[in-house]
Amino acid sequence: MTTNQTHLDRLIPYKWELLFLLWIAFFLHQADRQIYGNLIPLIQKDLQLSDDSLALVASIFTWVYGIMVPLGGYVGDVLRRKWIIVVMLIIWSIGTLLTGISTGILGLILFRGIASGFGEAFYAPSANSLITQWHDKTRALAMSVHQTALYTGIVASFAAGYVGEMYGWRSAFYGFGGFGIIWAVVLIWRMDDTPQPRRPKNDAGAGDRPPLGEVLRHVFLKPTVLMLSLAFAGMVFCQIGYLTWMPTLLHRKYELSVTYAGLASLSFHHAFAFAGVVLGGRISDTLARRRPITRMVFEYLGLILAAPFIYLMGTTDHLWICCVGLSLFGLFRGIYDSNLFAAPFEVIPPRLRSSALGVMLSFAFLTGAFSPLVLARLSKILGLDGAIASLSAVHLAAGLIVVIATYTTFSRDYRRNQRSGEDV
């Protein structure tokens, strides 16, 4: 930790208060992202929009997010992170709030697709940088606690369905957006303007950002990283499609209320994903000390074993079987998530990891952005349940790509990274 301020006015150590402040911000980040999917049936009924139009809004959001993520990583290294987080929280919260005044597709694209997607893209790099700076000896614990806001925020977004059914879909956007603006004021008051950590004087070149060309070579010309990037894009494609359309499927197919459709589609999946990520992380960390290839094995097992349950949740005619499918899809998704970044870290030098992951995230989300549109088109041929079931093929293909990488390129790329002297 490089910051030496005292915090005599605080009831708990600042590093834990910071984690709480950012946890709420990340909770809103994820909840605001998901409420649109939960409210699609109500928005569609009110504005008389087609599935294609509603899918376009979700895709534009993800395209904007994917384009801006690398820039978010860059500005998080050179500008004041407190103010990046505060300003972007205000921007995405205003976008969420103003979504409630939309009267047609253009308003939804502007406020939901562009404003909210732009603001959310800048949060993660700065927030994670602050957490790792303040939590030196408690870094893993702090990052895990922060990550729980993702699952909690997505599950809690079902409340938007309840608010939408009771008071109209616009009220849900007003409520979540308004809370975000209030929380930005709390951050201004309670967060420190922590400076960037100082580089060691003997760390030659530590302050230099790696050239973009070098980063791209490690992502797109190193076979293992390229195949992991393709698999990650496939997984994100499935996740965005599931999050966008699964609440609507449960509402239409099983005649659940918007509230319960959102709750059922999100709670089972993410509760089991939480268990999977904890279980996968603990086991793989232990095994990978002796066999680094273990992380790759956990990646492909998570992807392949999830595929049958994606198919099951789309094709079954029984709600309880669908919920079983959602749960086990979540469990194996969590096992995949447990090594999502740890696996490529085995073959990417530390000085390139942040920038390389920014490129991987951008590629994955730009690819995944097509998912809502593809499923909307497929639903005209296969029905919405058949379209969602078809995501199992993408998940399976992603897993097979990791299998190929595991047994053909990983060992070579791992040894090369070891020989480079940059493996620590």
C-alpha positions in Angstrom: 0.0 0.0 0.0 1.4 3.4 -1.0 -1.2 5.7 0.6 -0.4 6.8 4.2 -3.5 8.9 5.0 -5.0 8.4 8.5 -8.8 8.0 8.8 -9.6 9.0 12.3 -13.3 9.7 11.4 -13.9 6.1 10.2 -15.5 3.3 12.2 -13.7 0.6 10.3 -10.3 0.6 8.5 -10.6 2.5 5.2 -9.6 -0.4 3.1 -12.8 -2.3 4.2 -15.0 0.8 3.9 -13.6 1.3 0.4 -14.6 -2.3 -0.4 -18.1 -1.7 0.9 -18.4 1.5 -1.1 -17.3 -0.2 -4.3 -19.4 -3.3 -3.6 -22.6 -1.2 -3.7 -21.4 0.5 -6.9 -20.7 -2.8 -8.6 -24.0 -4.2 -7.3 -25.7 -1.3 -9.1 -23.5 -1.8 -12.2 -24.8 -5.4 -12.5 -28.4 -4.7 -11.5 -28.7 -1.8 -13.9 -27.4 -4.0 -16.7 -29.9 -6.8 -16.1 -33.1 -4.9 -15.4 -33.7 -4.3 -19.1 -33.9 -8.0 -19.7 -36.3 -8.6 -16.9 -38.6 -5.8 -18.1 -38.7 -6.8 -21.8 -42.3 -8.2 -21.7 -43.6 -5.0 -20.1 -41.6 -2.7 -22.4 -42.7 -4.6 -25.4 -46.4 -4.5 -24.5 -46.3 -0.7 -23.8 -44.1 0.4 -26.7 -45.3 -2.2 -29.2 -41.8 -3.1 -30.2 -40.7 -6.3 -32.0 -38.3 -8.9 -30.6 -35.7 -7.7 -33.1 -35.9 -4.1 -31.9 -35.6 -5.0 -28.3 -32.7 -7.3 -29.1 -31.0 -4.4 -31.0 -31.0 -2.3 -27.8 -29.3 -5.1 -25.8 -26.7 -5.6 -28.6 -25.9 -1.9 -28.9 -25.3 -1.7 -25.1 -22.8 -4.6 -25.4 -21.1 -3.2 -28.5 -20.6 0.1 -26.8 -19.3 -1.6 -23.7 -16.9 -3.8 -25.7 -15.5 -0.9 -27.6 -14.9 1.3 -24.5 -13.4 -1.4 -22.2 -9.8 -1.0 -23.4 -10.1 2.8 -23.1 -11.5 2.3 -19.6 -8.3 0.3 -18.7 -6.1 3.0 -20.1 -7.7 6.0 -18.3 -7.6 4.0 -15.1 -3.8 4.0 -15.3 -3.4 7.7 -16.0 -6.3 9.6 -14.4 -7.7 9.8 -10.9 -9.6 6.6 -10.2 -12.0 8.0 -7.7 -13.3 10.5 -10.2 -13.5 8.0 -13.0 -15.7 5.8 -10.8 -17.9 8.7 -9.6 -18.4 10.3 -13.0 -19.1 7.0 -14.7 -21.5 5.9 -12.0 -23.4 9.2 -12.6 -23.4 8.7 -16.4 -24.7 5.1 -16.3 -27.2 6.0 -13.6 -28.5 8.9 -15.6 -28.7 6.7 -18.6 -30.7 4.2 -16.6 -33.0 6.8 -15.2 -33.6 8.4 -18.6 -34.4 5.0 -20.1 -37.7 5.4 -18.1 -38.7 8.4 -20.3 -38.2 6.6 -23.6 -41.2 6.5 -25.8 -39.7 4.4 -28.6 -36.7 2.6 -30.0 -34.5 5.7 -30.4 -34.8 6.6 -26.7 -33.9 3.1 -25.6 -30.9 3.0 -27.9 -29.7 6.4 -26.7 -30.2 6.1 -23.0 -30.0 2.3 -22.4 -27.7 1.3 -25.3 -25.2 4.1 -25.5 -25.2 6.1 -22.2 -25.4 3.1 -19.9 -23.0 1.0 -21.9 -20.5 3.8 -22.1 -20.6 4.5 -18.3 -20.4 0.9 -17.2 -17.3 0.2 -19.4 -15.0 2.4 -17.2 -15.9 1.0 -13.8 -14.0 -2.3 -13.5 -10.4 -1.3 -14.3 -10.3 1.6 -11.8 -12.3 -0.2 -9.1 -10.1 -3.3 -9.2 -6.9 -1.2 -9.3 -8.0 0.6 -6.1 -8.9 -2.7 -4.4 -5.6 -4.3 -5.1 -3.7 -1.2 -4.0 -5.4 -1.0 -0.6 -5.6 -4.7 0.0 -2.1 -6.1 -0.2 -2.2 -9.1 2.2 -6.0 -9.4 1.8 -6.1 -9.1 -2.0 -7.7 -12.5 -2.8 -10.4 -12.1 -0.1 -11.2 -8.5 -1.2 -11.5 -9.4 -4.9 -13.7 -12.4 -4.0 -16.0 -10.3 -1.9 -16.2 -7.6 -4.6 -17.1 -10.3 -7.2 -20.1 -11.4 -5.1 -21.7 -8.1 -6.0 -21.9 -9.3 -9.6 -24.1 -12.3 -8.7 -26.0 -10.4 -6.1 -26.8 -7.5 -8.4 -28.0 -9.7 -11.2 -30.3 -11.7 -8.9 -31.6 -8.6 -7.1 -32.6 -7.1 -10.4 -35.7 -9.3 -10.2 -37.1 -6.5 -8.0 -37.3 -4.4 -11.2 -40.0 -6.9 -12.4 -42.0 -6.4 -9.2 -41.7 -2.6 -9.4 -42.6 -2.7 -13.1 -45.7 -4.8 -12.5 -46.9 -2.7 -9.6 -46.0 0.8 -10.7 -45.0 0.5 -14.4 -41.8 -0.4 -16.1 -40.6 3.2 -16.1 -40.6 3.3 -12.3 -38.0 0.5 -12.1 -35.6 2.5 -14.2 -36.3 5.7 -12.2 -35.6 3.8 -8.9 -32.4 2.1 -9.9 -31.0 5.1 -11.7 -31.9 7.5 -8.8 -30.2 5.2 -6.3 -27.1 5.3 -8.4 -26.9 9.1 -8.4 -27.4 9.1 -4.7 -24.6 6.6 -4.2 -22.3 8.7 -6.4 -22.7 11.5 -3.9 -21.8 9.1 -1.1 -18.6 8.1 -2.9 -17.7 11.8 -3.3 -18.0 12.2 0.4 -16.4 9.0 1.6 -13.8 7.9 -0.9 -10.2 9.1 -0.8 -8.6 10.4 -4.0 -5.9 7.8 -3.8 -2.9 8.5 -6.1 -1.5 5.9 -8.4 1.0 3.5 -6.7 4.6 4.6 -7.1 6.8 2.5 -9.3 10.1 1.2 -7.7 13.0 3.4 -8.7 15.0 0.3 -9.8 12.1 -0.9 -12.0 13.4 0.1 -15.4 10.6 0.8 -17.8 7.9 0.0 -15.2 6.0 3.1 -16.0 5.9 2.4 -19.7 2.7 1.0 -21.0 3.3 -2.0 -23.3 2.9 -1.2 -27.0 -0.4 -2.2 -28.4 1.3 -4.3 -31.1 3.0 -6.4 -28.5 -0.3 -6.9 -26.6 -2.1 -7.9 -29.8 0.7 -10.4 -30.6 0.3 -12.1 -27.3 -3.5 -12.3 -27.7 -3.9 -13.1 -31.4 -0.6 -14.7 -32.3 0.0 -16.9 -29.2 -2.1 -20.0 -30.0 -3.2 -20.8 -26.5 -4.3 -17.2 -25.7 -6.1 -16.9 -29.1 -8.1 -20.1 -28.5 -8.9 -19.1 -24.9 -10.1 -15.8 -26.3 -12.3 -17.6 -28.9 -13.7 -19.8 -26.1 -14.4 -16.8 -23.9 -16.2 -15.1 -26.7 -18.4 -18.2 -27.1 -19.2 -18.2 -23.4 -20.0 -14.5 -23.3 -22.3 -15.0 -26.4 -24.2 -17.6 -24.4 -24.3 -15.6 -21.2 -25.6 -12.4 -22.9 -28.3 -14.4 -24.8 -29.4 -16.2 -21.7 -29.5 -13.0 -19.6 -31.4 -11.1 -22.3 -34.1 -13.7 -23.2 -34.4 -16.3 -20.4 -36.8 -14.1 -18.2 -39.0 -13.6 -21.3 -39.0 -17.3 -22.1 -40.2 -18.2 -18.6 -42.8 -15.5 -18.7 -44.2 -16.7 -22.1 -43.8 -20.5 -21.8 -44.8 -21.0 -18.2 -47.0 -17.9 -17.7 -45.0 -16.7 -14.8 -45.3 -13.1 -13.7 -42.5 -10.8 -14.8 -41.4 -10.7 -11.2 -41.1 -14.5 -10.7 -39.8 -15.1 -14.2 -36.9 -12.8 -13.5 -36.3 -14.3 -10.1 -36.4 -17.9 -11.3 -34.2 -17.3 -14.4 -31.5 -15.6 -12.4 -31.5 -16.9 -8.8 -30.9 -20.6 -9.4 -28.2 -20.0 -12.0 -26.2 -17.5 -10.0 -26.5 -19.2 -6.6 -25.0 -22.3 -8.1 -22.4 -20.3 -10.1 -21.3 -18.8 -6.8 -20.8 -22.3 -5.4 -19.0 -23.4 -8.6 -16.6 -20.5 -8.6 -15.6 -21.0 -5.0 -15.2 -24.8 -5.4 -13.4 -24.5 -8.7 -11.1 -21.8 -7.4 -10.0 -23.7 -4.2 -9.5 -27.1 -6.0 -7.7 -25.7 -9.0 -5.4 -23.5 -7.0 -4.2 -26.5 -5.1 -3.8 -28.8 -8.1 -2.2 -26.1 -10.3 0.8 -25.7 -8.0 2.0 -29.0 -9.4 0.3 -29.1 -12.8 -0.4 -25.7 -14.3 -2.4 -27.4 -17.1 -5.1 -28.0 -14.4 -6.4 -24.5 -15.0 -7.1 -25.4 -18.7 -8.8 -28.6 -17.7 -11.2 -26.7 -15.4 -11.9 -24.3 -18.2 -13.0 -27.0 -20.7 -14.8 -29.1 -18.1 -16.9 -26.1 -17.1 -17.8 -25.3 -20.7 -18.5 -28.8 -21.9 -20.4 -30.0 -18.8 -22.7 -26.9 -18.9 -23.8 -27.5 -22.5 -26.4 -30.3 -21.8 -28.1 -28.3 -19.2 -28.4 -25.3 -21.5 -30.1 -27.6 -23.9 -32.3 -29.0 -21.1 -33.5 -25.6 -19.8 -34.6 -24.6 -23.3 -36.3 -27.8 -24.4 -38.1 -29.1 -21.3 -41.8 -28.5 -20.9 -41.6 -28.8 -17.1 -40.6 -25.7 -15.0 -38.9 -27.7 -12.3 -36.7 -29.4 -14.8 -35.9 -26.0 -16.4 -34.8 -24.8 -12.9 -32.6 -27.9 -12.5 -31.0 -27.0 -15.9 -30.5 -23.4 -14.9 -28.8 -24.5 -11.6 -26.4 -27.0 -13.1 -25.6 -24.6 -16.0 -24.7 -22.1 -13.3 -22.6 -24.6 -11.3 -20.4 -25.5 -14.3 -20.3 -21.8 -15.5 -18.9 -21.0 -12.0 -16.2 -23.7 -12.4 -15.3 -22.2 -15.8 -15.2 -18.7 -14.2 -12.9 -19.9 -11.4 -10.0 -20.0 -13.9 -11.3 -17.5 -16.5 -8.3 -15.2 -16.1 -5.9 -17.5 -14.2 -5.6 -19.8 -17.3 -4.3 -17.2 -19.8 -2.1 -15.8 -17.0 -0.1 -19.0 -17.2 1.1 -18.0 -20.7 1.0 -14.2 -20.6 3.8 -12.2 -19.0 2.7 -10.2 -15.9 3.5 -6.8 -17.5 1.1 -7.5 -20.4 -1.7 -9.1 -18.4 -3.9 -6.1 -17.7 -3.7 -4.8 -21.3 -4.1 -8.3 -22.8 -7.2 -8.9 -20.7 -8.6 -5.6 -21.9 -8.3 -6.8 -25.5 -9.8 -10.2 -24.6 -12.8 -8.6 -22.9 -13.3 -6.3 -25.8 -13.2 -9.1 -28.3 -15.5 -11.3 -26.2 -18.2 -8.6 -25.6 -18.1 -7.3 -29.2 -18.7 -10.9 -30.3 -21.3 -11.6 -27.6 -23.3 -8.5 -28.6 -24.7 -10.3 -31.6 -26.4 -12.9 -29.3 -29.7 -11.1 -28.6 -30.2 -10.4 -32.3 -29.3 -13.9 -33.3 -31.6 -15.5 -30.8 -34.4 -13.1 -31.8 -34.0 -14.2 -35.4 -33.7 -17.9 -34.5 -36.8 -17.7 -32.4 -38.9 -17.1 -35.5 -37.7 -20.5 -36.8 -37.2 -22.6 -33.7 -39.3 -20.7 -31.1 -37.6 -18.8 -28.2 -37.1 -22.0 -26.3 -35.4 -23.7 -29.3 -33.2 -20.6 -29.8 -32.0 -20.7 -26.2 -31.4 -24.4 -26.4 -29.2 -23.8 -29.5 -26.7 -21.9 -27.2 -25.6 -25.3 -26.0 -23.9 -25.9 -29.3 -21.9 -22.7 -28.9 -20.9 -23.7 -25.3 -19.8 -27.1 -26.4 -17.8 -25.7 -29.3 -16.1 -23.3 -26.9 -15.2 -26.2 -24.6 -13.7 -28.2 -27.5 -11.6 -25.2 -28.5 -10.1 -25.2 -25.0 -9.5 -29.0 -25.2 -7.5 -28.5 -28.4 -5.5 -25.7 -26.8 -4.8 -27.8 -23.7 -3.3 -30.7 -25.5 -1.7 -29.1 -28.5 -0.3 -25.6 -27.6 -0.5 -24.9 -23.9 2.7 -26.8 -22.8 4.8 -25.1 -25.5 3.4 -21.6 -24.7 3.8 -22.2 -21.0 7.5 -23.2 -21.4 8.2 -20.2 -23.6 6.7 -17.9 -21.0 8.8 -19.6 -18.3 12.0 -19.1 -20.4 11.2 -15.5 -20.9 11.9 -14.8 -17.3 8.5 -13.0 -16.9 6.6 -15.8 -15.2 6.3 -14.2 -11.8 
